[in-house]
Amino acid sequence: MAKQCQHVITLTAKNIFVPFPIDMLRYDRCYPYSKDDSIKIRGDMRTIDETGNVESITVTKADHKIWKPAVEQWGLFGWIISKHETQSTLWG
């Protein structure tokens, strides 16, 4: 049996004026986690949540191995990886 890993990454912009770097999805081979995340990615400005923080965007990636997102590259575009979860499943 092979092991499948599902990576879920939560990203937060450093401020509301930072556009989402769509090319980073290709670089890290990720895609939006949900329809809501797709809508947030397309927005020109980030929004503020009820606690006063910049609203986060979640992306996901399925892989067969241990993988780490390109933290430094996301940072160059003004985005911080605030959470990275990995869920492993067996399939065969």
C-alpha positions as CSV (number, residue, x, y, z in Angstrom):
1,M,0.0,0.0,0.0
2,A,1.1,3.5,-0.8
3,K,0.9,6.4,1.6
4,Q,-0.9,9.6,0.5
5,C,-0.3,12.8,2.4
6,Q,-2.8,15.7,2.3
7,H,-1.2,19.0,3.2
8,V,-3.4,21.9,4.3
9,I,-1.6,25.3,4.5
10,T,-3.1,28.5,5.9
11,L,-1.7,31.7,4.5
12,T,-2.0,35.2,5.9
13,A,-1.1,38.4,4.1
14,K,1.2,40.9,6.0
15,N,-1.4,43.6,5.2
16,I,-4.7,44.1,3.3
17,F,-3.0,45.6,0.2
18,V,-0.9,42.5,-0.6
19,P,-2.2,40.7,-3.7
20,F,-2.3,36.9,-3.7
21,P,0.7,35.5,-5.7
22,I,-1.2,33.0,-7.9
23,D,2.1,31.8,-9.4
24,M,3.0,30.5,-6.0
25,L,0.2,27.9,-6.3
26,R,2.0,26.5,-9.4
27,Y,5.4,26.8,-7.7
28,D,4.2,24.8,-4.6
29,R,1.8,22.7,-6.7
30,C,-1.2,23.7,-4.5
31,Y,-4.8,24.6,-5.2
32,P,-7.5,26.5,-3.2
33,Y,-8.9,24.4,-0.3
34,S,-12.5,25.5,-0.9
35,K,-14.7,27.7,-3.1
36,D,-14.5,30.5,-0.5
37,D,-10.7,30.4,-0.7
38,S,-10.9,30.7,-4.5
39,I,-13.0,33.8,-4.1
40,K,-10.6,35.3,-1.6
41,I,-7.6,34.6,-3.9
42,R,-9.3,36.5,-6.8
43,G,-10.0,39.6,-4.6
44,D,-8.0,42.7,-5.1
45,M,-7.7,43.5,-1.4
46,R,-7.6,41.3,1.6
47,T,-10.4,41.7,4.2
48,I,-10.2,42.0,8.0
49,D,-11.9,39.4,10.2
50,E,-13.9,40.2,13.3
51,T,-10.7,40.1,15.5
52,G,-9.0,42.8,13.4
53,N,-6.6,40.4,11.7
54,V,-6.1,40.0,7.9
55,E,-8.4,37.1,6.8
56,S,-6.5,33.9,5.9
57,I,-6.6,31.8,2.8
58,T,-6.2,28.0,2.8
59,V,-4.6,26.0,0.1
60,T,-4.0,22.2,-0.2
61,K,-1.8,19.7,-1.9
62,A,-1.9,15.9,-2.1
63,D,1.4,14.1,-2.4
64,H,3.0,10.8,-1.8
65,K,5.9,12.0,0.2
66,I,7.0,14.4,2.9
67,W,6.7,17.9,1.5
68,K,7.3,21.4,2.9
69,P,5.9,24.7,1.4
70,A,8.3,27.3,0.1
71,V,8.2,29.5,3.2
72,E,10.8,32.0,2.0
73,Q,9.2,32.5,-1.4
74,W,5.8,33.1,0.1
75,G,7.4,35.6,2.4
76,L,8.9,37.5,-0.5
77,F,5.4,38.1,-1.8
78,G,4.2,39.3,1.6
79,W,2.5,36.1,2.8
80,I,3.1,34.2,6.0
81,I,2.4,30.5,6.4
82,S,0.5,30.6,9.7
83,K,-0.4,26.9,9.8
84,H,0.7,23.7,8.0
85,E,-1.1,20.4,8.7
86,T,-0.4,17.0,7.2
87,Q,-2.9,14.2,7.2
88,S,-1.7,10.7,6.1
89,T,-3.8,8.0,4.6
90,L,-3.1,4.6,3.1
91,W,-4.4,3.7,-0.3
92,G,-3.7,0.9,-2.6
